[in-house]
Structure formats: structure tokens, C-alpha cells
């Protein structure tokens, strides 16, 4: 076996209250170094991409090292690869649902120890065993193994403004399995649903895109727009390039409303998507790094009708922080009107009093 550096080690940093920030190596209590087996596909470095016959098993190994003077306890997790709503493949345990087309959940195909304790200044070889399903499978089973220090998410540090930031660090290594080197295929994109919703307390119109094939969709680009069904007027649009979808996965592609209120009515969510950049591809969208037209191998047209009800529009508009910020503030006017009314009342009372006094004097 050969040992390789962790070229594709994925660092997931979830920063609460603030955007993601790059972490210094000194912040980590341990290091992860995968050891690639003989069954590894040629030319694949830094993560596991192995060939196994139906029903076959393979022991995989990782070197875990602790360079600190304290004991380090590590939680180990295993999950099938999924696609998040940013169009990024997740290889760490998460709350994303397993796609309906996923026949083989990687977590159920792996025998692994879920907790590891590293002594101070020590190095340990961790092993886990993967098993290929018995039946023939003409595709890729994709997922990842992750390592996270216990209670690391409770650690806090101060930013430049003295605000406390909680960080959660997670090392993840992709695990891919296939039954033959000759297996080839491409993902297939479909738009299954469209609806109004919210993301980060802001109005969006989103479409659920599905890849029900056991292959990745690489270099995914989506050019989507929302049209009023009645007159065909385009009201919102969004373009995103360089996304990726995991095999047998789906994700919500969001079109933000940028502070505009949702309006009830009938709409169309439609557009075009592209996959696999290729200079000889027959489809063109966007520009490459040299400013030239970017070619793709794959192209999909999509369209889905949906309805925004009056109730849904009102509910989301009341919660959207951008809509609330954009709404005019008439508080000052209310105070002014109140003061004017009070002044009028006092003036009237004063005039009545003077009139009564005048009558009394007469």
C-alpha cells in the first residue's frame, strides 16, 4: 500500500453568527491521513475510489495523529453523498434527506468504530470495512467518512471586534465504490417541483432538481427564471455555474426576490441547465477563464407550473427581513398627527373657556 497526503481533505467550518473563515492549522488537535488500498482506481489521489466485485469487502485505513499534549476524543461518522442547496456535494453527516432513488445507503454498507481516543503526542491507524452489495450495480456508490473532535463545537474564540464565534471543525474523506473500471454514465437532471418559500428569513422561489442516476453531474450550471403564466412576463431570474450533484441526490435551487414581496398568482419556473464542461461540447453557456464561450456536453430544458396562494404570500412577506426593512416607517407621522390633534383640542378648549369667561363677566 502507498500512503498519500490528504489532497482532497474536506474541512467543513460552520461559523455561527458570522461568515465562514479560514482556519489555521494550529487550531486543530488532530490530523487525518487516508491510506489508499490496492483496489484503488489508478490516478485517484487523496480519497477512496475503489473497485469491488459484487459481495466483495475491503478494509480501508486512515492514520490519525495527535500532536497536542492532551488526550483527543474523536467522533467518526459515515454518510451517503448528498447535494446541499448551494449545489455542493456533502460528504459529512448532515440533515439532508436520502434521495428516493438511492438504493444503497453507504452507511449501511460500512462496519466502523464510531469513537476513537488518541493519547497525547500519538498516532493511531484507524480501519473500517466497506462491503459491495451482492447484486450488480452499474454506477457509483458515493459517500464519506468524517472525523470530528468531541465537543469541538463548544470551543469559542474572539474575532477582531471581540465577538464570540463558535466553530465546528470536521475532516471528511470521500468514499466511492464501483464494481468495474469500465462503468461509465452520466447523471440526469429533472425539475420535479417549484414553490415559494424562504431561505435565511428571505423570500425565494425554489425548484427541486433531482438526479436519479448513480453518477455525478459535474460542472452543473443553471439558468432559471420565473414568469407570470398569464402574460409570460419574466419577474425574477438567477444564474449559477460550477455546481455539482452527487449520484442519486436532489437539491433546492433558490431564486432570491431581493427584498421584493411575493405576489399571489400562477407562475412558471423554467430555464436551461448544463453539465460537464468540454471544449468540444455542442452546447454553449457563459464564459471560460479566458473569456471565451464555455462549451458543455449536457443540456436540459425544464419548466414547471406552480401557484403562490394569497395566504402563503402574506405569511412569507410578514417574515421577510428585507421586506420589513424596505417598508416605509410612518411612526414619525403618527407622532406628528397626534401632536397636531392634541394642539387642536387644547386650542378648542381654550377658546371655549375664554367664551364662557366672557359671558360670565357680562
C-alpha positions as CSV (number, residue, x, y, z in Angstrom):
1,X,0.0,0.0,0.0
2,X,1.1,3.6,-0.6
3,X,0.4,6.5,1.7
4,X,-0.8,9.8,0.2
5,X,-1.2,13.2,1.6
6,X,-4.8,14.4,2.1
7,X,-5.1,16.4,-1.1
8,X,-8.9,16.4,-1.1
9,X,-9.4,16.5,2.6
10,X,-12.6,18.5,3.1
11,X,-12.7,21.0,6.0
12,X,-16.3,21.9,7.0
13,X,-16.3,25.0,9.1
14,X,-19.7,26.1,10.4
15,X,-19.4,29.6,11.9
16,X,-22.4,30.8,13.9
17,X,-23.3,34.5,13.6
18,X,-20.5,35.2,11.0
19,X,-19.4,34.1,7.5
20,X,-17.0,31.2,7.1
21,X,-13.4,32.0,7.9
22,X,-10.2,30.1,7.0
23,X,-8.8,28.2,10.0
24,X,-5.2,28.0,10.9
25,X,-3.6,24.5,11.1
26,X,-2.7,25.2,14.7
27,X,-6.3,25.3,15.7
28,X,-6.8,21.5,15.0
29,X,-6.0,19.0,17.7
30,X,-5.5,16.1,15.2
31,X,-4.7,15.2,11.6
32,X,-6.2,12.8,9.2
33,X,-4.2,10.9,6.5
34,X,-6.0,8.3,4.4
35,X,-4.1,5.2,3.2
36,X,-5.2,4.1,-0.2
37,X,-5.6,0.3,-0.9
38,X,-4.6,-1.9,-3.8
39,X,-8.2,-1.8,-5.0
40,X,-7.9,1.9,-5.5
41,X,-8.6,3.1,-9.1
42,X,-5.4,4.3,-10.8
43,X,-4.8,8.1,-10.8
44,X,-7.2,8.8,-7.9
45,X,-5.4,10.5,-5.0
46,X,-6.4,11.8,-1.6
47,X,-9.8,10.0,-1.3
48,X,-11.1,6.4,-1.7
49,X,-12.3,5.4,-5.1
50,X,-12.2,1.6,-5.1
51,X,-13.2,-1.3,-7.3
52,X,-15.0,-4.3,-5.7
53,X,-16.8,-7.3,-7.1
54,X,-20.4,-7.8,-6.1
55,X,-20.5,-9.0,-2.5
56,X,-16.8,-8.1,-2.0
57,X,-15.3,-6.4,1.1
58,X,-12.4,-4.1,1.6
59,X,-10.6,-2.9,4.7
60,X,-9.8,0.8,4.4
61,X,-7.3,2.6,6.7
62,X,-6.7,6.1,8.0
63,X,-3.8,7.4,10.1
64,X,-5.0,9.7,12.9
65,X,-2.3,11.7,14.6
66,X,-2.5,13.9,17.8
67,X,0.3,16.4,18.1
68,X,-1.0,18.1,21.3
69,X,-0.2,17.4,24.9
70,X,-3.8,16.4,25.7
71,X,-6.0,13.4,25.0
72,X,-8.2,13.8,22.0
73,X,-11.6,12.1,21.6
74,X,-12.9,11.8,18.1
75,X,-16.4,11.0,16.8
76,X,-16.5,9.1,13.5
77,X,-19.4,9.4,11.1
78,X,-20.4,7.8,7.8
79,X,-22.9,9.0,5.3
80,X,-24.0,8.8,1.7
81,X,-23.1,11.7,-0.5
82,X,-25.8,14.3,-0.8
83,X,-26.2,17.7,-2.6
84,X,-26.9,20.8,-0.5
85,X,-28.8,23.9,-1.6
86,X,-25.6,25.6,-2.7
87,X,-25.0,22.9,-5.3
88,X,-22.1,21.4,-3.3
89,X,-21.7,17.7,-2.5
90,X,-21.7,16.9,1.2
91,X,-19.5,14.0,2.4
92,X,-20.1,14.6,6.2
93,X,-23.2,13.6,8.3
94,X,-26.0,16.2,7.8
95,X,-29.7,16.6,8.0
96,X,-30.3,16.3,4.3
97,X,-32.7,13.5,3.4
98,X,-31.7,10.4,1.5
99,X,-32.9,10.7,-2.1
100,X,-35.8,8.4,-3.1
101,X,-33.7,6.8,-5.9
102,X,-30.9,5.9,-3.5
103,X,-30.8,2.1,-3.4
104,X,-27.6,1.7,-1.4
105,X,-27.0,3.9,1.7
106,X,-23.2,3.8,2.2
107,X,-23.6,4.0,6.0
108,X,-25.4,0.6,5.9
109,X,-22.5,-0.9,3.9
110,X,-19.8,0.0,6.3
111,X,-18.6,-1.6,9.6
112,X,-16.8,1.1,11.6
113,X,-15.9,2.2,15.1
114,X,-17.8,5.4,16.0
115,X,-15.5,6.8,18.7
116,X,-11.7,7.0,18.8
117,X,-9.5,8.3,21.6
118,X,-5.9,9.5,20.8
119,X,-3.3,9.7,23.6
120,X,-1.2,12.8,23.8
121,X,1.5,13.0,21.1
122,X,0.4,9.8,19.5
123,X,-0.5,8.3,16.1
124,X,-3.1,5.5,15.5
125,X,-4.1,3.6,12.4
126,X,-7.9,3.5,12.2
127,X,-9.6,1.0,10.0
128,X,-13.1,0.4,8.7
129,X,-14.6,-2.2,6.3
130,X,-16.8,-1.5,3.3
131,X,-19.0,-4.1,1.5
132,X,-20.2,-4.0,-2.0
133,X,-23.9,-5.1,-2.5
134,X,-24.4,-8.6,-3.8
135,X,-26.3,-7.6,-6.9
136,X,-24.7,-6.0,-10.0
137,X,-24.7,-2.2,-9.7
138,X,-23.9,-0.2,-12.9
139,X,-22.9,3.0,-11.2
140,X,-21.1,4.7,-8.3
141,X,-21.9,4.3,-4.6
142,X,-20.7,7.6,-3.1
143,X,-20.3,8.9,0.5
144,X,-17.8,9.9,3.0
145,X,-16.2,9.2,6.4
146,X,-15.8,12.1,8.8
147,X,-13.8,12.8,11.9
148,X,-14.8,15.4,14.5
149,X,-13.3,16.1,17.9
150,X,-15.8,15.6,20.6
151,X,-17.2,18.9,22.0
152,X,-15.1,20.9,19.5
153,X,-18.2,22.8,18.5
154,X,-18.3,24.2,22.1
155,X,-15.0,26.0,21.7
156,X,-15.1,29.7,21.2
157,X,-12.7,32.3,20.0
158,X,-12.9,36.1,19.7
159,X,-12.9,37.9,16.4
160,X,-11.3,41.3,15.8
161,X,-14.4,43.1,17.3
162,X,-14.4,41.0,20.4
163,X,-17.4,39.0,19.4
164,X,-17.6,35.3,20.4
165,X,-17.6,32.8,17.5
166,X,-18.3,29.1,17.8
167,X,-16.6,26.9,15.3
168,X,-17.2,23.3,14.4
169,X,-14.4,21.6,12.5
170,X,-14.9,18.4,10.6
171,X,-12.5,16.4,8.5
172,X,-14.2,14.3,5.8
173,X,-12.7,12.0,3.2
174,X,-14.8,10.9,0.2
175,X,-15.5,7.1,-0.2
176,X,-16.5,6.0,-3.7
177,X,-17.2,2.4,-4.7
178,X,-17.9,0.8,-8.1
179,X,-17.9,-2.7,-9.5
180,X,-16.0,-2.2,-12.7
181,X,-13.4,0.2,-14.2
182,X,-15.5,0.1,-17.4
183,X,-18.6,1.5,-15.7
184,X,-19.5,4.8,-17.4
185,X,-22.5,7.0,-17.4
186,X,-23.8,10.5,-16.7
187,X,-26.3,12.0,-14.3
188,X,-29.7,13.1,-15.5
189,X,-31.3,16.3,-14.3
190,X,-35.0,16.8,-13.9
191,X,-37.1,19.6,-12.2
192,X,-39.6,17.9,-10.0
193,X,-41.3,20.7,-8.1
194,X,-41.4,24.5,-7.8
195,X,-42.8,26.7,-4.9
196,X,-42.5,29.9,-2.9
197,X,-40.5,29.6,0.3
198,X,-37.9,31.3,2.4
199,X,-34.2,30.9,3.0
200,X,-32.4,32.7,5.8
201,X,-35.6,34.6,6.5
202,X,-35.8,36.0,3.0
203,X,-38.3,35.2,0.2
204,X,-37.3,32.9,-2.5
205,X,-38.9,30.9,-5.3
206,X,-37.2,27.5,-5.4
207,X,-37.2,24.5,-7.7
208,X,-36.3,20.9,-6.6
209,X,-33.8,19.4,-9.1
210,X,-33.3,15.6,-9.0
211,X,-30.5,13.4,-10.3
212,X,-31.9,9.8,-10.1
213,X,-28.9,8.2,-11.8
214,X,-25.9,6.6,-9.9
215,X,-23.4,9.1,-11.4
216,X,-22.2,12.6,-10.6
217,X,-23.4,15.7,-12.6
218,X,-20.2,17.8,-12.8
219,X,-19.8,21.5,-13.7
220,X,-23.5,22.0,-13.3
221,X,-24.8,25.4,-14.5
222,X,-28.4,26.5,-14.1
223,X,-30.1,29.5,-15.8
224,X,-33.5,29.8,-14.3
225,X,-36.3,32.4,-14.4
226,X,-39.8,32.9,-13.1
227,X,-42.6,34.0,-15.4
228,X,-46.2,35.0,-14.8
229,X,-48.3,32.4,-16.5
230,X,-51.0,34.9,-17.6
231,X,-48.9,37.2,-19.7
232,X,-45.5,35.5,-19.9
233,X,-43.7,38.4,-18.2
234,X,-40.4,37.5,-16.6
235,X,-40.3,38.7,-13.0
236,X,-37.2,37.0,-11.4
237,X,-34.1,35.2,-12.6
238,X,-30.9,33.6,-11.3
239,X,-27.8,32.0,-12.9
240,X,-25.2,29.8,-11.1
241,X,-22.2,27.9,-12.5
242,X,-19.7,25.4,-11.2
243,X,-22.1,23.3,-9.1
244,X,-22.0,19.5,-8.7
245,X,-24.6,16.9,-7.9
246,X,-23.9,13.6,-6.1
247,X,-25.2,10.4,-7.6
248,X,-28.9,9.7,-6.7
249,X,-29.5,13.1,-5.0
250,X,-31.5,16.2,-5.2
251,X,-31.4,19.8,-4.1
252,X,-33.4,23.0,-4.0
253,X,-32.2,25.8,-6.3
254,X,-33.3,29.1,-4.9
255,X,-34.1,32.3,-6.9
256,X,-34.0,35.2,-4.3
257,X,-36.5,38.0,-4.5
258,X,-34.0,40.6,-3.2
259,X,-36.4,42.2,-0.8
260,X,-39.5,42.2,-3.0
261,X,-42.8,40.9,-1.8
262,X,-44.3,37.7,-3.0
263,X,-47.5,38.2,-5.1
264,X,-50.2,35.6,-5.3
265,X,-50.8,34.1,-8.7
266,X,-49.9,31.4,-11.3
267,X,-46.3,31.2,-12.4
268,X,-43.8,29.2,-14.4
269,X,-40.4,28.1,-13.2
270,X,-38.4,27.5,-16.4
271,X,-34.9,27.6,-17.9
272,X,-31.9,25.6,-19.0
273,X,-29.2,23.6,-17.2
274,X,-25.8,22.4,-18.5
275,X,-23.3,19.7,-17.3
276,X,-19.8,18.6,-17.9
277,X,-17.5,21.3,-19.3
278,X,-15.9,20.2,-22.6
279,X,-14.2,22.4,-25.2
280,X,-15.7,20.1,-27.8
281,X,-19.1,20.1,-26.3
282,X,-22.1,21.0,-28.5
283,X,-23.8,23.3,-26.0
284,X,-22.6,26.8,-25.0
285,X,-23.3,28.8,-21.9
286,X,-21.3,31.5,-20.1
287,X,-17.6,32.2,-20.5
288,X,-14.5,30.2,-19.6
289,X,-11.4,31.5,-17.8
290,X,-10.1,33.1,-20.9
291,X,-13.4,34.9,-21.6
292,X,-14.3,32.6,-24.5
293,X,-17.7,30.8,-24.8
294,X,-17.9,27.8,-22.4
295,X,-19.0,24.5,-24.0
296,X,-20.8,21.7,-22.3
297,X,-21.6,18.0,-23.1
298,X,-25.0,18.0,-21.5
299,X,-28.1,20.3,-21.7
300,X,-31.5,20.1,-20.1
301,X,-34.6,22.3,-20.6
302,X,-37.0,22.5,-17.7
303,X,-40.4,24.0,-16.9
304,X,-42.8,23.6,-14.0
305,X,-46.1,25.4,-13.2
306,X,-46.8,26.4,-9.7
307,X,-49.1,28.6,-7.6
308,X,-48.5,31.1,-4.9
309,X,-51.6,31.4,-2.7
310,X,-52.6,34.7,-1.0
311,X,-52.1,33.1,2.4
312,X,-48.6,31.9,1.5
313,X,-47.6,35.3,0.1
314,X,-48.8,37.1,3.2
315,X,-47.2,34.7,5.6
316,X,-43.8,34.9,3.9
317,X,-43.9,38.6,3.4
318,X,-44.5,39.2,7.1
319,X,-41.4,37.2,8.0
320,X,-39.0,38.5,5.3
321,X,-36.5,40.8,7.0
322,X,-35.6,42.6,3.7
323,X,-39.3,43.3,3.0
324,X,-39.7,44.7,6.6
325,X,-36.6,46.8,6.2
326,X,-37.8,48.2,2.9
327,X,-41.3,49.0,4.2
328,X,-41.7,52.8,4.9
329,X,-41.7,53.8,8.5
330,X,-44.6,56.2,9.3
331,X,-44.0,56.3,13.1
332,X,-42.9,59.9,12.9
333,X,-46.1,60.9,11.0
334,X,-48.2,59.3,13.6
335,X,-46.5,61.3,16.4
336,X,-46.9,64.5,14.3
337,X,-50.6,63.8,13.7
338,X,-51.1,63.1,17.4
339,X,-49.4,66.3,18.4
340,X,-51.5,68.3,15.9
341,X,-54.7,66.7,17.2
342,X,-53.7,67.4,20.8
343,X,-52.9,71.0,19.9
344,X,-56.3,71.5,18.2
345,X,-58.1,70.0,21.2
346,X,-56.2,72.4,23.6
347,X,-56.9,75.3,21.3
348,X,-60.7,74.5,21.2
349,X,-60.8,74.1,25.0
350,X,-59.0,77.4,25.4
351,X,-61.4,79.2,23.1
352,X,-64.4,77.6,24.9
353,X,-63.0,78.7,28.2
354,X,-62.5,82.2,27.1
355,X,-66.0,82.4,25.7
356,X,-67.5,81.1,28.9
357,X,-65.5,83.6,30.9
358,X,-66.6,86.4,28.7
359,X,-70.3,85.5,29.2
360,X,-69.7,85.4,33.0
361,X,-68.1,88.8,33.0
362,X,-71.1,90.3,31.1
